[in-house]
Amino acid sequence: MTLKEKIKSNPRLKKLVHWMLIPTGDAKPRLWVKLFVNPFVHKRGKGSKIRWYAVLDVIPFNKFNLGNWSTIEHFCNVNNGVGDVTIGYDSLIGRSNIIIGPVTIGNNVIFAPNVVASGLNHEYRDIKVPIRLQKIIVAPIIVEDNCWIGANSVITSGVTIGRHSVIAAGAVVTKNIPPYSVAVGNPARVIKQYDEASGEWVSVKN
């Protein structure tokens, strides 16, 4: 049994280790974790950039990987507290994005400003319990290679966006988007797809 498995199997030990890493009731790791643990656990590729005013609320027991030549711009918040966050190479996470794992972002992906991608959701159906005290539901988000996610878009948990797709500004993506698609609106719907036979992007009837 690995050390990680031993910690997970012992509730008291798990609670103690969690407290040592993150203050009670907080989502931010302690300063010593940021300075002396995360740099040796998480992977950053060659030429990658994390701007000075970006906030990384990342902890060592989940993955945070940033690929070669990728950039996380100012005022972003990246959180891997409930799931891994992986960003491929040559990808841009624009200003003021919020990325809450589990989220996998491919290569050559553009996230314009103010995008929210959260693999976390809150249960709400028990009306006798405050929503904040109900269980957390986690479902991974996957954004495949070569996608462009427009400004002010929201990607909800459990969604996969297929390769070389475009999500229009302000869209709310609640369902999977097929590869080579253009999606708009709230909830997002596909309005164009690439037709390989004709080599054209064609309108889709909804």
N, C-alpha and C positions, 0 to 999 in steps of 0.2 A: 504494500500500500504506500503510495506516494505521500509526501507531506501535505499536499493540497487535499488529497482524499481523506487523510486523517483529520484535518481541520474541519472539512465539510461534514464528516460523520459524527463530530462531537459538538453539540449545540453550544455548550458553555465556552469551549475553546474558540469556536467560530465567532461568537459574540465578542470575545476579548480581542481577537485579532482584528475584527472589523472596527472596533473602537480605537485600536492603536493606529489604524490606517486613516479612519475618517471620524471626526467628532460626531457625537450623538446628535441626530436630527439635521445633519448637514450633508451636502452632496460633494463638498470639496475635500480632496485629500489633505492630510496634514503637511505642513511645510517640509518636514524631514523626508516625507515620501516623495514629494516633488523634486527635492534637491538630490537625494542620495539613493533612491530606489528606481524611480521611473526612467531616468536616463539609461540605466543598464538593462531594463526589462523591455521597454518599447523600442520599436524599430523605425528609424528615419533614414530614408534613402539619400543618395548623393544628390546634392544641389537642392534638396527640399527646403522650404522656408515656412516658418511659423512666425507671423508678424508679432511685434512686441505687445500689442493690445489684444491679442487673441487669448481666450481663457481655456485652458485645458484642464477640465475636471476629470482626469484619468487616473485610474488606480491600477496597481500592478497585477491583480489577479484576473483581469480581463485584458485582451489584446488592444493595443493601439499601434497601427502601422501606417506610415506615410511614405509613399513611393518616391522614387527618384524624380526630381525636378517638379514635384507638386508643391502647391502653396496653400496655406490657410491664412486668409487675410485678417486684417484688424477687426476686432469686436466680435469675432466668432466665438461660440461656445461649443466645445466638444466634450461629450460625457460618455464614458464607457462603463458606468456603474452597474448597469444591468445587462450589458452585452458588448461584444467586441465592435470596434470601429476600425475598418480597414479601407484605406484610400490608395488607389493604384498610382501609376506613374503619369507624369505630365497632366495632372488634373488640378483644377482651380476651385477652391472653396471660397466664394466671394464674401465681401464684407457682411458682417452681422448675421451670418448663418448660424442656425442651431442644429447640431447633429447629436442625436441621442441614440446610442447603440441598442440593439445590434443593427449596424448599418455597414454594408459593403458597397463601396464606390469603385468603379472600374478605372480603366486607363483613358486618358484624353477626354475626361469629363469636365464640363463647365457647370458650376453652380453659380448663378448670378446672385446679386445681393438679396439678403433677407429671406432666404429659403429656410424652411423648417422641415427636417426629416427626423422623425421619431419612431423608433422601433418599440417604444414603451406606450402602454395605454393603461388607464385606470378602470377597474371594475366600478360599477355605479348602481347595480340593480337592487341591492339590499337597501331599502329606504330607511332601515333602522340604524344603519351605520354610516357615519360621515364618509363621503367619497374618498377623502385623503387617507382614511384608515382601512379601506378595502384593498383587496389584493391587487398587485400589479400584473398586467398581462403583457407578455413579451412576444413579438413576432418579427422576424428579421426583414429589413428593407434591403433590396438589391437594386443598384443602378448599374447597368452593364456598360461596356465600353462605348466611348464616342457620343455620349448623350449630352444634351444641353437642357438644363433646368432653368426656366425663366425666373425673373425677380418676383419675390413675394409668393412663390409657390409653396404648397404644403404637401408633403408625402407622408401618408399615414402608415402605421405598422402593418407588416405582412405583405407589402406591395413590391412587385418586381417590375422595373422599367427596362424593356428590351433594348438591345444595342442600337445605336445611331437613331435614337428617338429624341423628339423635341417636346418639352412640356412648356406651354405658353405661360407668360407672366400671369400670376394670380390664380393659377389652376390649383385645385385641391384633388390630389390623386388618391382615390380610395380603392381602386381595383388595378390589377395588372395591366400594363400597357405592352402590346406586342412589339417586337423589334421593327425598326424602320417605320415609325408612326409619328404623327403630330397630334398632340392631345391638348384640348382647351377646356376651360370652364370649371364649374363647381356643381356636382362632381365632374371630374375630368372625363371627357369622351374623345374618342379618336375621330378626327375629321379628315386626315390624309394618311395614306400609306404608300410606300414605294412599291411600284409594280416592276418586278424584274424583267418580265417579258417585253414591256415597252420602254423600260429605262426611264420612266416618268413617275413623279409623285401624283397620285390620283385621289380625288375626293372620295370620301366614304359616306354612304347614306346612313343616317341614324333613324 
